[in-house]
Amino acid sequence: MPELPEVETTVTGLAQVLDGERLTLVEPRRADLRWPIPVDLRQRLTGSTVTALWRRAKYGLIGTDRGDTLIFHLGMSGRWRVDPESIGTHDHLVLETASGRRLALNDPRRFGSLDLVRTDAWEVHTPFTRMGPEPLGPDFTATYLRGALAGRTSPIKAALLDQRIVAGLGNIYVCEALNIARIAPGTLSGRIGGPRLVRLVEAIRAVLISAIAAGGSTLRDYARPDGELGYFSKQWRVYGREGEACPCGGTVSRRVDGGRSTFYCPTCQR
């Protein structure tokens, strides 16, 4: 599933094509993805001008001059295609701009979603009301994390995947950050002390910044809007590297937690 860096990369790519553009065509090509597509989406967006694009957690948002914001989630296999030569079976939303650009939201598995909300109320739209702070934002600090984890007996990996604690983190980048911070994924959340929490926050920020700079990680069908692949997978320290060497010299192990693969190094992560 595309995670925060992939969505950030997607939004940046879309902004280069959509920001300031008038939408001359808005064509939903089916009634639903994971959830029903708003029936008035075409009417409310056609003729509007895109005024802002941003990301919250793993969601992309496209604001317009009519006070409406389109919210998209890429699900398991979604991606935006820019100026495709043709529209295919799995292109479920097509946008065209006054300058002649075309975009198609492609989602073969249809686990993504589209929603349309009033811009002045997007922050109180579900699921944003239940989300923790952005990991790259000023509110995500070791002090905050200490309070959020206090008394918790869940493993730290599970806690970091909980969107109510921190928004946007997924399996790949949590595995990577825990390795950088030298914290075992099964460590009880409430027992991690201050210095290690400082290290963890710094590691989360570092791995996300590096991944965004690399255009995200290529996993299954993910690609940037321009069709290029993300290359952060070439920098993975532990994820997908079972049996290979960790940067510390140990050997990467893999186990399954809650249906997800956890990659870690038992030598340096304690």
N, C-alpha and C positions, 0 to 999 in steps of 0.2 A: 504493500500500500504506500502511495506517495506520502511522505512525512513533511514536516515543516520546511526543510530546505527545498524540497521539490515544489511545494506550493509557492514559496517565496520566489523561486526562479520562474515559475509559471506566471505569477502576477507581474513580475518585472518585464517578462517578454510580452505579455498582453498590453502592458502600458505603452510600449513602443508603437503598438499598432492602433490602440483604441483611445488613448487619452486625448480628449478634445475633439473626438470624432462624433459625427451624427450618425445614428443607426438608421439606415434606410430599409433594412430588411431584418426581421427577427422571426425565425421560423423554427418553432419546436416541431420535431418530426415524429414524435410519439407522445402519448399522454402521460407517461411516467418513466422514471428511472427507478431508483430504490423506493422513492415516494412519488405521489402524483405531482406533475409539473403544474404550477398555477395556470388556470384556464385563461386568465387575463394577461398573461405574460407578454404575448405578442402585441396586444393593444396598448399596454402601458409603456412598453419600451420602444416601439417603432416610432421614429421621428425624434427621439430624445438624443441628447448629447452627453457623452461620457465625461464626467467631471473629476472622477477620482477612482483609483484602484488601490486596494490594500489587502492585507491578509490578517486573519485572526485564527490562531491555532492552525488547523489543517484546512481551513476554509479560505477561499478567495472571494473578494467582494468588489463589485463594479457599481459605482454610484453614478447617477444621472442628474441632469438639470431639472427633472420633474419631481425630484425628491424621492425617487425610488432607487433601491439598491438590489442588484441581482447577486445572490449568494450561491456559490457553487462549491461542491465537494467532489473530488476526483475518484473517490471510492477505491476499488482495488486496481482498476485498469484504465482510468480516465486520463485523457490529455486533450489539450487544445491543439488543433492543427491550423496553421496560418497559411492562407492562400493555397489551399489544396487544389490539385488539378481537377479533381472530381469529388462529388459528395458520395460517400459510401453508406453501406447498410448500417454501420455502427456510429455514424455521425448523427447525433440526436438533437442537436441545436445548431442552427446556422445563423451567423450574423454577417451582415454586409454594411459597409460604411459609405458615406458620401464620396470619399476619395477612391473608392473602388476596391478596398480590401475585403477579404472574406475570411471568416474564422468558423471552424467547426469543432464542437465539443464531441469527441470520440470516446465511447465507453463500451467496449465489447461485452463486458460482464454486467453492466448496468447496476453497479453497486454505488454509483455516485448519486448526486442529488442537485436539484435546482430549486431555488426559492426566491421570492420577490417580497421585499419588505419596505416600509417607509424608512428613509435614511435616518430621520431623527429618532427612530426607535430601534435601530438594528442591535444595539447593545443589550436590549431587554428581550431579544428574540431567542427562543430556545434553539440551540443548546448553550448560547453564549452566557446566559445568566448563571450557569453552573460551573463555569470555567475558572481555573486559577490564573495567575499572572503569566504573561509571556516570558519565556526563558531568556529572551534577549532584551527585555524591558527593565526599567529601573526598579520595579517592585520585586523582582526575583533576586533575593539576596540570601546569604547564609542565615541571617536573622529571621527572615520570613520562613525559610525552609525548616529551621529549628522549631518554630512554633507550629508549622503545618504537620510536622512529623512527630511531635511530642506525644508520647503514650501509644504510638502505633506499634503493633507487633507484626505487621506485614513486611515481607522482604522489600528492601530498598528498590529493587528493580520494579516490582509491582506498584509501589508507591509513585515512582516517577512516571509510570504509564497511566496513572490515574489523572484524567484531565481536570479534575477538581483541585488537584494540588498544583500542577503546572500544565499549561496548555500547549499542545502541539508536539510533544515528544512521542516518539514511536520506538519500536523494538531495535532498529538498527542503531540509532544515535544514543539510546540509553545504554546499550551494550558497549559502545565505543567510549562514552563518557565515563562509565564506571571503571573501565580499564585504565583510562588516563588518570583517574582519581585514585586508582589502586584500592578500590572497594569491592569486595565480593558481592555479587548480585543477590545472594541469599541473606545478607546481613540485615538484622532486624532494624527497621527504619528508626524507631525511637531511641535506639542505642548508639547512634552515630554522633560523635562529639563535634564541637564547634570547629576545630581545625580541619577535620575531614569534610565537614559541610562546606567550608570555604573552598577547599580543593575541588569538591564536587561541583559547586556552582561555576567555578572557573573552567572546569573541564567541559561542562555542558555548553557554556558559551563558546568555548574554543572550537569544539567539534561542529557546532552548528554554523559558526562563521566560516570555517574551512569548507564545509559541505556546500554552503551557498555560493562561495567563491568558485567552487568546482562545478557548479550547475546541478548539484544534487547527485544522487546515486541512481544508476540504471538498474532497475529491478522489474522483471517481467516486461510490461509494455510501456513503462514510463519513458517519456522523452520530453525535452523542452518544446515550447510552442514552435520554434524554428526547425524542429525535427532533429536537432542535435541531441546526443545522449549526454547524460550527466556522468562525470568521471570521478566522483568522490570514492567510488568503490575501489579504485586503485590505491586509495589511502587507508582502507580499512585496516585496523590494527588486529581485531579479533573476529569481527562479524564474518561469518561464512568461511572461516579459516581453521576449522577443526583439524588438529594434528599438525598444524604449521607452527612456526616459531613466533612467539610474542616478541615485541621489541625488547622486553626485559631478558630474553633468552630462554624463558620457559616455553611450554607447549600449550597451545590453545585447546581448551576442552569445550564440549557442547553437551547441553542437557535440555530437556523440554520442561518448561514451566507454564502451566495454564494453556497448553496448546501451542505455545510459541517456543522457538529455539532460542536458547540463551547461550551466547558465546563468551567465554571468559578465560582468564589465565589463573590457575590455582597457585602459581608461584608468586605473583606480585599482587594479586587481589585478595585481600584478607579482611 
